[in-house]
Amino acid sequence: MKIAFCLTFLLSAALAANIKITPTVDSKDIEIPESFDARTNWPECSKLISEIADCGACDTEWAVAVASAASDRRCIASGGSLQVPVSAANLMSCCTQCGGDMKKAWNYWAKNGIVTGGRYQSDLGCIPYTASMCDHFYQVRETECFNQFCIQPECTGTCATKSGLNYTNELTYGESRAETFETVEDIQREILQNGPVTASIEKFVDFPFYREGIYYHASGKSIGGHSLRLLGWGTENNEAYWIAANAWNEDWGEKGIIRIRRGVNECNIESGVYAAKPKL
Ligand SMILES: *[C@@H]1O[C@H](CO)[C@@H](O)[C@H](O)[C@H]1NC(C)=O
């Protein structure tokens, strides 16, 4: 009787929690190449995938990473016909419950939707980005980010007046909630099949000053979390790396890209990977 009760209890608990077991990838058989780069693999979306964002004076790398990866995925899934990006500005101003958490941001996309919107002054989509480019740690631009204010749109449910677009009609959605990928191979298969994913990392004091090469944390203490978009991987001099896009414009790193050690969970890069498929 005890066992019967236990089973019933477990079953109802599982039903109540709406537990659904879904495979994290479509196929375990897909072969993983030595190197891969989403920018060259999908030439019809290369322009979009290659675009390096600038979060400006806002600490909104999380919103930029999710919106950019969502844009890439819509383009890829549509065979290149959906080229207008998903708005990072809309995500950062409307998802107040996100708190910088990219898993929540992907879930928000599925549940609430995010309107279209390109980069700052692009006049593209419903809500283009609202903060201007600035200098992130390199001192190559006149306007330093720390001297600027973060300019965010209000979450009003309307498109930028200039766009002339209808907010409801401009909403894009994720097909399902955030999926997570827990091994290097699972992350690779997901990028191979559906395009870029987002990764959170622990940011150490040496990270902002990265210039080139394959990054690993060498010195200094942690200064919090950071968000990146993973575009692919490769190997150089026997060292495996991820290709990750940052949101600090093209002055930073290798034209906006940082290559990070792969396979050793460097800065926890392999333990906070999320993405969702787009709803077309
Ligand atoms: C926007 O589009 C929706 C759905 O097509 C429509 O119901 C709504 O009235 C439109 N809003 C405006 C302000 O035109």
The ligand as an SDF file (V2000), in Angstrom:
LIG
                    3D

 14 14  0  0  0  0  0  0  0  0999 V2000
   -2.4470   46.0690  -35.1700 C   0  0  0  0  0  0  0  0  0  0  0  0
   -2.7390   44.8080  -35.7520 O   0  0  0  0  0  0  0  0  0  0  0  0
   -3.6900   44.0710  -35.0150 C   0  0  0  0  0  0  0  0  0  0  0  0
   -3.7720   42.6610  -35.6080 C   0  0  0  0  0  0  0  0  0  0  0  0
   -3.6370   42.6740  -36.9860 O   0  0  0  0  0  0  0  0  0  0  0  0
   -5.0060   44.8000  -34.9830 C   0  0  0  0  0  0  0  0  0  0  0  0
   -5.9610   44.0720  -34.2530 O   0  0  0  0  0  0  0  0  0  0  0  0
   -4.7910   46.1600  -34.3460 C   0  0  0  0  0  0  0  0  0  0  0  0
   -5.9730   46.9280  -34.4070 O   0  0  0  0  0  0  0  0  0  0  0  0
   -3.6710   46.9220  -35.0300 C   0  0  0  0  0  0  0  0  0  0  0  0
   -3.3710   48.1130  -34.2360 N   0  0  0  0  0  0  0  0  0  0  0  0
   -3.2720   49.3270  -34.7590 C   0  0  0  0  0  0  0  0  0  0  0  0
   -2.9450   50.4300  -33.8080 C   0  0  0  0  0  0  0  0  0  0  0  0
   -3.4410   49.5470  -35.9480 O   0  0  0  0  0  0  0  0  0  0  0  0
  1  2  1  0
  1 10  1  0
  2  3  1  0
  3  4  1  0
  3  6  1  0
  4  5  1  0
  6  7  1  0
  6  8  1  0
  8  9  1  0
  8 10  1  0
 10 11  1  0
 11 12  1  0
 12 13  1  0
 12 14  2  0
M  END
$$$$
